[in-house]
């Protein structure tokens, strides 16, 4: 994600582009995003509220919190899911894969 000079907030399309770029560069972020985006909207929003609260405690940058907020929006989540192929199964060892016995 490239840094922007202070100015108006990003558009939904800009959030989608930025989030997808990061997810494409780091497979672990892509896997976590797919998991988050597969949640029901209300559950996703609640989970992201907890993530944002944790990040605020650790003084996360405002643009990170803005991205978390954008992920709560159904339209943004849907577009990111489509671009990342969120319906694809997680890679072995991903968050939904139970440990082998």
C-alpha positions as CSV (number, residue, x, y, z in Angstrom):
1,X,0.0,0.0,0.0
2,X,1.5,3.3,-1.0
3,X,1.5,6.2,1.5
4,X,-0.8,9.1,0.6
5,X,-0.4,12.7,1.6
6,X,-3.0,13.9,4.1
7,X,-6.1,14.6,2.2
8,X,-9.6,13.3,1.7
9,X,-10.4,9.8,2.8
10,X,-10.0,7.0,0.3
11,X,-12.9,6.0,-1.8
12,X,-14.3,2.5,-1.4
13,X,-12.5,1.5,-4.7
14,X,-9.2,2.8,-3.4
15,X,-9.6,0.8,-0.1
16,X,-10.4,-2.3,-2.2
17,X,-7.3,-1.8,-4.4
18,X,-5.0,-1.1,-1.4
19,X,-6.2,-4.1,0.6
20,X,-6.0,-6.5,-2.3
21,X,-2.5,-5.3,-3.2
22,X,-1.3,-6.0,0.4
23,X,-3.1,-9.4,0.4
24,X,-1.5,-10.4,-2.9
25,X,2.0,-9.5,-1.6
26,X,1.6,-11.5,1.7
27,X,-0.2,-14.8,1.5
28,X,-0.8,-14.9,5.3
29,X,-2.8,-11.7,5.1
30,X,-4.7,-13.0,2.1
31,X,-5.7,-16.2,4.1
32,X,-6.8,-14.1,7.1
33,X,-8.8,-11.7,4.9
34,X,-10.6,-14.7,3.2
35,X,-11.5,-16.0,6.7
36,X,-12.8,-12.6,7.9
37,X,-14.7,-11.9,4.6
38,X,-16.4,-15.3,4.8
39,X,-18.1,-14.3,8.0
40,X,-21.7,-13.1,8.1
41,X,-21.8,-9.2,8.0
42,X,-22.8,-8.8,11.6
43,X,-20.2,-11.3,12.9
44,X,-17.5,-9.7,10.7
45,X,-18.3,-6.3,12.0
46,X,-18.2,-7.4,15.6
47,X,-14.9,-9.2,15.1
48,X,-13.4,-6.2,13.4
49,X,-14.6,-4.0,16.2
50,X,-12.5,-6.1,18.6
51,X,-9.5,-6.0,16.2
52,X,-9.8,-2.2,16.0
53,X,-10.0,-1.8,19.8
54,X,-6.9,-3.9,20.2
55,X,-5.1,-1.9,17.6
56,X,-6.1,1.4,19.1
57,X,-4.6,0.3,22.4
58,X,-1.3,-0.2,20.5
59,X,-1.6,3.2,18.8
60,X,-2.1,1.8,15.3
61,X,-1.9,4.3,12.5
62,X,-5.2,5.9,11.4
63,X,-5.0,4.4,7.9
64,X,-4.9,0.9,9.4
65,X,-8.0,1.7,11.5
66,X,-9.7,3.1,8.3
67,X,-9.0,-0.1,6.5
68,X,-10.5,-2.1,9.3
69,X,-13.6,0.1,9.2
70,X,-13.8,-0.3,5.4
71,X,-13.8,-4.1,5.8
72,X,-17.0,-3.8,7.8
73,X,-18.8,-2.5,4.8
74,X,-20.6,-5.2,2.9
75,X,-20.0,-3.7,-0.5
76,X,-16.2,-3.4,0.2
77,X,-16.1,-6.9,1.7
78,X,-17.9,-8.3,-1.3
79,X,-15.5,-6.7,-3.9
80,X,-12.4,-7.8,-2.0
81,X,-13.8,-11.3,-1.7
82,X,-14.4,-11.4,-5.5
83,X,-10.9,-10.1,-6.2
84,X,-9.2,-12.4,-3.8
85,X,-11.2,-15.5,-4.7
86,X,-12.4,-15.8,-1.1
87,X,-14.5,-18.8,-2.0
88,X,-11.3,-20.8,-2.6
89,X,-10.4,-23.3,0.1
90,X,-7.7,-22.1,2.6
91,X,-4.2,-23.4,2.1
92,X,-3.2,-26.3,4.4
93,X,-2.3,-25.0,7.8
94,X,-4.6,-22.0,7.4
95,X,-6.9,-20.7,10.1
96,X,-9.8,-23.2,9.4
97,X,-7.6,-26.3,9.1
98,X,-7.8,-28.3,12.2
99,X,-4.4,-29.6,13.5
100,X,-3.5,-33.0,12.3
101,X,-3.8,-35.8,14.9
